Amino acid sequence: MTYFDWTRGLELGHTEIDAQHRQLLLLGEDLAEPLTGSAADEPGATRLQALIDFAREHFVFEEDLMRATGYPGADEHARRHALLLEDLSQYRFRVQKGLHTDPVGLINFLWHWIVLHIGSEDRTLVVWLKSREPDGGG
């Protein structure tokens, strides 16, 4: 079963952001894959850290674009990024300490984070970015 498929509905029309979103989905799938095999499987801290590291890079990229273009929702968008990283870091901490984790909850959290964040906040950002292009985004 695949949880994090790239679909045309997720494509925003910004080459670099779309490529980074695809990578986030791949990392999410890499994390979810062992969770579907056995109830005893838990995500490894290494896989979680890879997702966190890439998410951090992606967020810096987006936030740099927001600042460079004067995006009016930049502060709120950056706050959401920080909260997402905090949630992921807390989950990684629990995994590292061997504390009970909820694999289904993690998949659900990641799906909502990646898919819904792309479809709402990031879509709004890309519309703004395109409106700032010299040719008017068209």
N, C-alpha and C positions, 0 to 999 in steps of 0.2 A: 504494500500500500504506500502511496506517495501522499505526503501531507502538504508539501510546499512546491507546487508546480508553478512555473512561470506561464502566465496567460496574457493574451493581448489586452485584457482588461486591466492588467497591472502596468502596462507600458504607458509611460507618461510623455514620451516624445523628447526627452533630454538624454542624449546618448550616454553621457558619463553616469548620470544618476540611474538610468535604467540598467546599465552594466553593473553598477554597485548593488542595486536591488536584486538582480539575478544572483549575485554572489551571496548576498544575505540569505536568499532562499536556499541556495545550495548548502550553506553552512547550517541552516535550520534543519534541512533534510538529513544532513550528516549527523546531527544531534538526535533527531527523532528516530532514525533508522534502527538503532539497537533497542529502542524502547518498545518497538512493536514485536520483537522476537519472543520475549519471555517476560513474565511479570517481575522476574528477579533482576532483569537488566536495568541499569541506571545510567544516565548520561555521565560520561567521564568529564572530569574537571578540565582536561586538555581540550576537549571539543567545545566546552562552554567558553573557555578562555579564548579560543580561536574566534568564536562568534563575537565575544565582547571586544576583542582587539579590532576586528574588522568593523564592527558597528561604531566603535569610537572614531576610527579613521573616516568612515562614511559621514558621521555626524559633523566632524570638523569640516569636511568638504562642503556639506550643505550649509553649515553656519557661516563659512567664509563667503559663499555665494550670497547668502542673505545680507550679510554686512555690506558686501561690495555693491549690492543693488538697492540698499535701503529698504529691504522687505519689511513692511509694517508689522507682520506677525513674528518677527525674528525672536524676540524675547520669549514669547510663549512656546514657540516651536523648540527653541533651545532648552527650555525648561522641561518639555516633554522628553527630549533626548536624554537629559540628565536623569530623569526618573526611570526611564527604560534601562539605562546603564546600571543604575542603583539596584533595580529589581533583579537584573541578570547577575550582578555581583553577589547579591544576597543568596541567590540560588546556588551559585558556584561555591560560596562559602559552606553552605549546608552539605553539598556533595563532598567537598574536601574533608569535612569533619565526620563524614559517614552518617550524618543525621538523615532521618526519614525524608525522602523527597517524593513528590507526586509526579510521575512521568506524564500522565494524561494532563495534569494541570500545566506542566511545562509546555507541552505541545500546544495546548489551548492558548496559553499566554503568548507563545511565540507567534502563533497564527494571527491572533488579534493584533499583536504588535506589528509584525511585518506586513501582513496583508492589509489590515485596516488603516495603519499609519500611512502606507503608500497611497491607498485609495482616497484618503481624505487630506491630511496635512501636507503630504508631499505633492499631491496633485495640485493643491492650491498654490504651493510654492512654485511649481513649474509653470503654471499659468502666469504667475507674476514675472518669473524670469523671462518667459517668451515675450511678455508685453514690454520688457525693457530692451529687447534686441533692436538694433538699428533699423531693421526692416519691419518693425512692429510685430515680430513673431510670426509672420506669415510667409 
